Structure formats: C-alpha cells, structure tokens
Amino acid sequence: MPKASKPSSRPTKGRADLARLRRLTDAEIDATSPPELRNLPDDFWQGARVVVPVTKEAISIRLDSDIVAYFRQAGPRYQSRINAVLRSYVDEVAARKRRPSSKRAV
C-alpha cells in the first residue's frame, strides 16, 4: 500500500493558505514584512484598490541604469514593481481625462 503523502506546507499555485494567515499575530506579520512596509502612516491604504492581474507581454525596453538599479535594490520582482508604477501612471492619466475640467471660460 502506498504511503500517504503529507500535506505540503506551501499553498498550491495561486492559492493563499488563508487558515495559516489568519493565525499570524501582528508581531509575526511585522517581523516578516519588508522594511519598506514598516512605519507606514495610518491612512496609507486609504485609497488602495484591488487590482486584478492582466496578461503580461514580454518586451525589451531600455531604461536609465539608475532607474533599474533603484528597482533592483528592493529585491526580487523588480520588473513587477516597474509595471506597478507604470500602471499607476496610466490609471492617473486616464482618470484626469475623465474628470471635468476646472478651467473657467474667460
């Protein structure tokens, strides 16, 4: 009879282990969070929104070396952070185009 495999401590791809996350204390979360997330102001997440990931397209892009160094110094997934900054910019420009102009006719 085959031996039963023990459940993996890692969640399946794309699935968070919500039961484990709910058991974490604030102290454990603080101890494992990245330094850039510590000491955020209370209203930091006020304007946060859920972003559904979209399909990515692999491209080649030339960026200033200091820009790449800035994002790389924060660790892995620097390309995702660059994408997030570009997404934020695109969303803001699109929102400004949708807002009524505050200019008055003279």
Order of alpha helices (4+ residues) and beta strands (2+ residues): alpha-alpha-alpha-alpha
